Amino acid sequence: MSILETTAHTLEEARLLGPRRLLFRLQHEASQRMGLFKHTQPIQPPGSPSWKKSWCGEQNEKELISFWRKNHPPFFLDADSIPPISERLKNLWTPSQMQNLLEEAEAVRRGNIRLFSRWSGDFGDPIDWHLNPQTGKRWPSGEHWSRVLRHERTCGDVRLTWELGRFPHAYTLVRAWVVTQGPVWVRTFFKQLETWENENHYRAGIHWVSGQEAAIRSCGWLFALYAFGHSPEVQSSDLERLLRLLFLHAQHIESNINYARLATHNNHLIGEALGLYLLGALLPWFKESPGWKSLGRKLLTEECPKQFYPDGGYCQSSHMYQRLALNYYVWALRCAECLGEPFPKSLYEMMSRSRDYILSFMNEDGFLPNWGANDSSLLNPWTHCDRRDFRPLLESLTLLTQGQPLLENGPWKEEILWLWGPSPLDRSPVKKTPASASFPVSGLHVLRQSPGDFIVLRCGDVQDRFGQADQLHVDLWWKGMNITQDGGSYLYNDQLEYHRYFMGTKSHNTILVEEKDQMVPIRRFKWLYWTKASLNAFIPYGPVPQISGTHFGYQRLPGKIKHTRSVKALGPGEYEVKDILEPADKQMHHYTLHWLIGPWEIETLHETPGPTLLIKTPRGLYTLKCHATSPESGTILNLNWDIVRGQDSDPPRGWISPYYGEKLAAWSLLLRISARGALNLETEFHPQD
């Protein structure tokens, strides 16, 4: 990269940050590099007395349990609600689900923790809280939180270790205890809490790096506190340890929340605000609690209209991150209702719009397209549903905003059982059906022909620094199967070539010009020269439902190429995608059309002038056909194409990542052509009779 390019990129990054955020980032980076945080926020060993000094009034440790049981603020889970929840769970779960849960809880006792609700990592007994379960490497436990991430190249992706530190197994242990009342589950939780404190001294190690991770962990601990707090197996030392750790978590979040406010400004800030609000509201006996609660509530109220778009979408251009942000708000709004201090009506209205937005893209199995960054985050893994199933959240949002559930009975009902108790399960569902919809601010548009037969087009200005280089990407679903797919994310902080592939244009179903991304990547999570896009038409009904849009991301290149794509729904399972490339000059330009197809067997029916492929899905045969034409002469042009599956070369190709840390081989069809002047590319999709 030339000096001129580097200078231009630096100026563009400064422009996007703005003066205030730029100054904060510079100060924060300088403080980290000089080691200032080590002095202003020193490491403290377990048992620090600071929490006792903040306790209001006298505290008798022997009477702590009695005090808490008599004085704890209301929460959506309490001692009275547990017996009826237990009875409903026994009816809601199948015998195999009950057995699976108890087997998972038993594995937790041995330090075998299920991560991302997908696969188990063996962390030993006692648990090794600093282990990367994929590489076997360990993060240094004694290093200050502000310095420990520098070991990333050696230790691998920190997200894999953070998932353990979120205590997802707290929900497993609570669920097992509620249906069995087995004391072993209570003791397992508090034993592992003790090892966590001993191995994670305050402000030391990887689990103190992120305020959001501390907030998520605090939610799991609070859930366990209210579930187990009235159990006779709880000892005074257990409760003291838990309250001490929750106090330190609130203190740490508050001390560093400006990073989330000014440097990231995404779901991290909402999560940290939730942590402060809950800890301040549910632990009112600390001198700092009113301040934590007030700040958390203020940020939650202010950030909702800033981070959620008016059409119901979310600033991070990601279905998974939108779900996480909504998880935070469901907890906040539900807890505030229990405390008798509901949030403003405007937040409920935004939750309703977000519910409609998510529902528009939902497949019949509860899955959504794997759009945008996806680290498989889920605040509360307390159902038997797949991690990609959005139905538990949709149930909560509908009940929260309309007072009724959305769907008929199923495992997704367990979420509202924990949040509201059994009574809502007997109410009649709203039964709202997904429909064609356009969301111009968020930049997603969907044409629907049935619950499992729809097509989604990505077209809209990039509004925020998050997201992927995916303008005019198409996700196509037929009979509930994702025929053309979004690749996902895989890993954020490891195997950089894969991170660039999944983030970039090459993994998406759109067109590359001169083999360049639509935006310029700088750092792992930042793009420069955000693409502008225009929705030209959205016709959801009539003889030929269709969407058309143009993006201008390649205007920065010589030739200033404009890319327009139209998508038409021609009948059940039948779609036409037409691309028009229009350069401003008559020079030769190189174009690559990409389709990422599911993992099923594929047969080539025709090779020229473009491919015709037969996709042999479990639910029937499906055909893809491509060709290119010159709009000036109308002649059909030959396409140079190939198809590969699971290619590891640099750059990688033919991979999808439906869950974080997992990559699966899929078919990558590339169609290459060079042309002077305008060019048309057409792809037809239809079932094979």
N, C-alpha and C positions, 0 to 999 in steps of 0.2 A: 504494500500500500504506500502510495506516494505521500510526501509531506503535505501537499495540498489537500489530498483526500482525508488524511488524518485530521488536519485542521478543520476542514469542513464538517467532518463527523463530530468533532468535539464541540463545535459551535452549535450544531443541530441538537446534540444531547443537552447542552446548557439551555437552549431555547425551550425544549420540551419540559425540562425540570422547572424552569422559572427561577427568579432570583432567590426567593426564600428557601425553596427546597435545595437548590444548588448550594447555597451557603451552609445549610444544615449538613448535607452530604459531605462536603469538604471538611467541616469541623468534626463530624463523626469519624470519618476515615482517618483523619489526623490523630484523633484521640486513641483510636484502636492501635494504630501503628506505633505510637509513642508509649503505649501501655498505660495510659492514664486511668482507664477503667479499673485496673488492678488496684489502684490507690484509692479511688473514690468509692469503689464497691468491693471491698476486700472479701476474700473467702472466709467463711465462718464454719467451724466444726459443728456437728450435731449437738442439739441441746442448748443452743444459744439462748440466753435469757431475755433477749430483746422482746420476744412476744409477750412474756410475763409483764414486762415493764409497760407494755401498751394495753394490758388488760385493765378494764375499768372496774374499780372496786376490789374487794377482797376475793381471793380465789383459794378454796380449799381443795387440793388435788384429790383427796379421798372422796370428796363429794362432787367431783366434776361431772361424773356420769349423771347423777341425780339432778344437778343443776341444768345440764344440757337438756335432759328429757322434759323438764318442767318449763324451760324458757326458750327453746329453739323456735325461731320464726316458722310460719307455715311454708310448706313446700308441696310440689305436686305429688310426692310420695311420702307417706307417713305410716305409722304403726297400724292405724285403723284401716288403711286402704289395702294392706298387704294380704289379709285373709281372702277378701273377695277377688283380688287380682289372681291369687293362687288358684282359686276354683275355676276362674275363667280360662286361665292358661292351660289347665289340665284338659279342658274341653276344646280349646283352640288348637293345641298341638296334636299332631299325630303321634302314635307310639314310637315311630322311628325318629321323629324330631325330638321327642323327650329323651330317647336313648342317646342320640347324637349330642345333645346339650350336656348330659351328665358325663359322657365320655370326654367331651371337650373340657369340662370343669375338672375332671380327674387328671387330664393331661396338664392343666394349669398348675396343679399341685406339684408336678414333677419339673416345672419350668419349661414345658412345651407350650408355647403361646401361639395362638392362631393370629396371623397378621393379615390386614386388609380383608378379613373374612374369607381368605382364600387358601393360604398355605401356612404351615406351622414351622416355627423356628425353635430349635432346641437350645435354650439359654441356660440350662443346668439348674441345679438346686443346691445352694441358693442361686438365684437368677444373676447372670452377668449382664448388668444393665448397659454396658458399653460395647457390646458385641455387635458387629455387622453379621447377620446370619447368612448372608450370601458369600462373603469373602472369608469369614473367620477372623478378620482383623478386629482389633479393639481400639476404640477411641481412648485417649489418655484421660483418666478419671480425675487427676489432681490439677489439671491445667485450668487457668481462669477462663470463664465463658467467652470473654472477648478475644481470646487467642486460639481456642481449640479448633476452630474450623480450618486453620492452616494445615491440619493433618489430613485434609480431605483426599489428597492424591494417594495417600497410603491406606487410609481406612475405608474409602469408597463412599457410596451415596449415603449421606447422613439421614435421609428420609427413612431408610430401612431401620435404623436404630431408633429414630424418633417415634416410629409407630409403636414400638415396644414401650417407650417412655410415656406414651399417652394412656397407658393402663387400659387397653381395650378389654382385657380379661376381667376388669372389675364388673363389667356388665354381665359377663358369663357367670361369675361367682354369685352375683346378686340373683340372677334368674334361677340358678340351681338352688340357691337357698330358699327362695320364695316358694318353690314347688315341693321342696323336701324338708325344709327347716333343719337341715343337717348342720351341726355346729362346725364341721370341718371346713365348710366354705367361708365362714366368718374368720376362723383362725388362719386360713390360707391367705386371705386378703391382708390381715394385719401383720402376719409374718413377712409377707413380701413388701409391705409398706415399710417395715423396719429395715429390711435390707436395702430398699431404695434410699432411705435417709442416710444409712451408713456409707453407701457407695457414692452418694451424690451430695457432697457437702455444699452448703449454700454458696451459690455462684461459682462452683467448680464443675467442669465437665460439660458434655454436650447437651445435657438436658436442661441447662440454664441459659442456653444461647437465645432461644426464641420465646418471646412473650406469648405468642399464640400457642406454642406447645405447652407452656405452663398453664394457660387458660383451659385448654382441652383436658389436660390431666386433672385440673381442679374440678371440672364438671364431673368426671368419672368418680373422683373421690367424694364429692358432695352427694352424688347418687348413692354411693356405698354407705356414707355416713348416715343418711336418712333411712336406708334400708336396714342396716345392721345396728343402728344406734340404740334400739330397744331390746336387742338380743342379750340374754344373760351371759353369752360368751365374751362380750366386750369388757375389757379391763380398763381401769383408769389410765394406765400407761398407754394403751392403744388410743384412747380418745385424746389424751394430751399430745401424743405424737402427731395425730392427724390434724388437730387444731393448729399446732405449731407450724406444720408444713404448709397448711392453707394460708396462714398469716404470712409466712415468708414468700409464698407465691404471689399474693396480692402486693406485697411490698416490692417485689422484683418487677412485676408487671408495671406498676405505677412509675417506678424509677426510670423505666426505659421505653415508655409508651410513645414518646416523641418520635422514635424511629419509625413506628408504624404510622404515625400521623403525617410525617413529613417525608419519609424516604420510600415507603411502599404504598400506603394508602389503598389497601384492598381488604380482603377478608381477614387479614392479620389484625387490622385495627378493630373490626367488628368483634372478632373473637376475644381480643384483649379487653375491649370495653365490656363484653359480657362477663368475663372473668372478674373484673373489678366490681361490676354491679352485683353479681351473685355473692361474691365474698363479702362485700360491704353490707349487703342486705341480710344474708343468712348467718353472718358472724358479727352481730351488732355490738359485741362486748369489747371491741378494741377501740382505742381512741381514734385511729385512722379510718374506721369503718364508714362514718358518714361521708368523709371525703371520697373514699373509693366508690361508694354507692352513687354519690352525686355525679362524679366524673364519668363513671360508666354509663349511667342513664343518659347524661347529656350527649355523650358521643354516639350512643345507639340511636338517639332521636335525630341528631344532626346528620349522621352518616347515611341514613336510609335513603333520603332523596338524592344524596350525592353519589352513592354507589349503585343504586338501582335506577335504570332508565325509565322514562315515563311509559314506555310500552311493555314494561315488565321484565326486560332483560337485565343483564348484570355487567358491570364494568370490566370484568376479567375475561369476557368472551369465552366462557367455558361453562358447560352444563354442570360439571362436577363442583366447580368452585361456587357456582350459584347455589347449588344444593347446600354446601357447607355454610354459606352466609345465611341461607334461610333456616338451617338447623339452629344457628345461633339466635336468630330472631324468634323462632318458635319457643326456645328455652326462655328467652328474655320476656316475651309477652305472656307466656304461661305462668312463669314465676311471679311476674308483677300482678297478674290476676289473683294468684293465691295470696299475695301480700296485701291485696285490696288497693293497689295503686296502679291501675292499668295505664299503659302507654297511650299517647294520642291516637285518635282515630285514623290519622293519615298513615300511620305505620300499618294498620290493619288493611287499609285500602291498597297499599303497595304489596302486601303479602297476597292479596287477592289477585292483583294483576300478574304477579309472578307465578301464582298457581296456574292461571290461564295460559301463560306463556309456556311453562313446562309441559302442561297437558297437551298442547298443540303438537309437540314433537315426540310424544310417547308412543312406543310400539305396544302391541297387545300384551307383551310380557312385562311391561313396566320399564323396559330399557329405552334410552334415548340415544341418538347418534353420539358417537364418541368424540364430540366436538370440543376443540380447545384443549388447554392444559388439563391433564387428568392425573392426579396423584392418589386417586381412590379414597380421598378423605371422607370420613363419615363421623360426625360428632358422637353419635350414640348407636353403636352396633347392638341393638337389643331386639332384633327380630330374626327369623329364619330366612329372610329374603336375601337374594343375591345382592352383592355390593352395588351393582349397577341398576338395581330395581328402585325406581323413584316412587312407587306407590305408597310406602310408609309416609314419606314427606307429604305427598299430595293429600293423604287422609288427614294429616295434622293441619295443613293449611286450610283445607275445606272446613274442618270442624272449628278451627280458630276464627275463621271469617264468616262462616255461614251457620254455625251451630249444628251441622249435620256432617256425617262422613260422606265420602265420595263413592265408595265401591261396596260391592257385596262382600261377604265374609271371606277371609283368607289370611295368610300369615302376616300381611301388611297391617292388620288390625292391632297387632301387639303394640305398635308405637302409641296409638291413642289410648290403649289400656294403661300404659305407664304414665302418660301425661294427664289423663282425665279420670282414670278408673273405669269400671265396667259399664256404667250407665250409657255412654254414647254408642256402645256396640249394639244396643237394641233399637237405635233410631233408624229410620228409613234413609237409605243413601240418596244423594243428589243425582247420581248417575249422569254426569255430563260427558258427552262423547267428544273426542278430539275432532277438530274440523280444520279445513284449510285456513291459513292465516298468514298475515304479513306483519313483520315487526321491523319497520324501516330504520329506527334508531339503533337497535341491536344488530340489524343487518342479517336476519335470518327469515326465510320465507318457505312455506310448506304448502304443497298441493296434496290433498288426501283423496283417495278413492275408496278406502276401507280402513279399519283399524290397523291392519298389517300391510297395507299397500299404499305407499306414499313416497314423495320425493322432496328433498330439502335443498334449497339453493342458498349459499352464503353470498350476500351482496350488500355492502353498506360501509360507510366511512369507518376507518379505525378511530375509535373515540378515546381510547386509553392505551397505556404502554403495554398492556397484557395481550395475550392471544398468540395466534400463529399466522404464518403467511399463507392464507387460504382463500383469498377472494375468488368467487365463482366456483368454489368447491361444491360438489354434488354428492349427497348421500341418498341412495335409492334402496327402498325396502319393498319386498314382494313376499306375500304369504308369511309375513312376520320375520323374514330373513333379510339381513343387511347385505344386499348384493354388492353395491359399491360402497366402500367404507372409508371412514377417517382413521388414520393410523393410530392416533392417541399420543402418548408421551413416553412411555417406558421408564426412563430414569432421567432425573434432573442433573445429578452431580457426579455421574460416572459414565465412562464410555462416550466421550464427547461427540464422536462421529455419529452415534445413534441419536443423541439429543438434537443435533443439528438436522438430521434427517427427519425426525418426527415433528420438530417445530417448523421446518421449512416447507417450501412449496412442493418439493419433490415427493413428499409422501401423500399429497392431496390430489383429489380428482379434479384437476384444472390444467391450465396450460402454462408451461415455462417458456420464457423468451430468452434466447441466448444462454440457456442453462443457468439463469439468475433467479434468485428469490425475488418475490414481489416487493419486499422491503429489504433494507440492509441490516443484517444482524450485527449487534455490538453487545458484548457480554452475553451471558447465558439466557437472560430473561428480558432482553430489551431489543427493540427494533427501532431503526431510524427511518425517516422519510415515510411516515405512515400513509398507507394507500387511501386514496379517495375512490368512492364508488357511487354509482347512480342507479337506482331502481327505475327502469324504463316502463315496465308494465307489470301489473299483478291482476290477473283475471281468474278468480278462483272457480267460477261457474260458467256455464254455457257449453256450446258444442265442443270447444277445445280449451279447457283450462290451461293457463300458461303463466310463466314468469319470465321476465327479461331484465337483464342488468348489464352495466358496463363498469369496468374498473380501470384506473389510470395509473396503476403502480409501475408500469413500464414506460411511462412518459419521461422518466429520468434517464433512460437509455437513448443512444443515438437512434433516430428513426421515430422516437416518441410513439411507440405502438399502443394502440387502444384495443382492448379485448372486450367484446360483447358476447354474452351467452344467453340463449333462450332455452327454456325448458317447457315442453308441452306434455300433457297427460292425454293420451289418445284412446284409452280404454283400460280395463282391468289389467294391471301389470305392464302396460305398454306405454313407453315414454320415448320422446325424441329430444336429444340435446344437440343444439347447433351453436358452434363457435365461429365468430367472425373476428379476424385479426386485421387491423387497419393501421399500417405504418404511415408516417407523414412524408416518407421519401420513397425512392424507387430502388434502394439498395437491397442486397440479399440479406434476409433475416432467417434465423433458425428457430423453429418452434417444436415443442415437445408436448403432446397430449398424453396425460397419464390417467389410467384407471386402476385402482386398487380393489381387487375382487376377493370375495371370501375364499376359504381354503378348500373348496370342493374340487372334484375332478373336472378338468376342462378338456374339450376336444376341439381341434381346429377344423372347421368345415370348409372355409375358403381362405386363401392367403393374399390374393390380389384382386383389385387394386388396393384393397385394405382388408383387414382380417374379419372373418365371421367366426365367432367362438360359441360353442355350446357348453353351457355351465350346467353340470349335473348335480343339482341340489337335492337334499333329502325330500323336498316337497314338489319336485317336478323339474323338467328341463327348461332352461332359460337361455335366451340368445342375446348376444351383443354383436353389433355390426358397425364398422367404422369406414368412412371414406372421406376424401378431400376433393374439393373442386375449386377452380379459379372463377371468381365471380365475374371477371371481365369476359372470359371466353366461354364459361360454362363447361369446360372440359373436366373430366375426372382425372385426378392426379394419383400417381402411385405413392403409397406410404411405405416408409422403411420402418418396420416394427419388430418387436420381440417381446416375449413374455417369460418372466422368471419367477421363482418362488423361493423366498428365504435366502437371499444373496447377502453374504457377509463382507464383500469387498467394500473398499472406500470409494464412493459413498455406499452405504448399505441400500438395499432395495428389496421390496417384497416382504415387508413386516407390518404386523399390526400389534398394538399393545392394548388389549381391552381392560387390563388391570395393571396397576403400578408395579414395576419390577418384573413383569412378564412380557415376553414378545413371542408371537406365533407367526409361523410362515404363512403368507398369503400370496395370491397371484398379482404381480405387477405388470401391467400391459403398457408399454411405451410405444407411441407412434410419433416418428420424427419426420419432419419435412422442412425443406428450405425453399423460400419463395421470395420473389420481388413483388411488391404491391400487395393488394389485399388477398386474403385466403379464407376459405370456408372449410370447416371441419364438422362432420356430422356423425353422431353416434345414435344408433337405434337400439332400444331395449324392448324385448317382448317375450312372453312365454312361448314355448314350442308346443304346438298341438300334438 
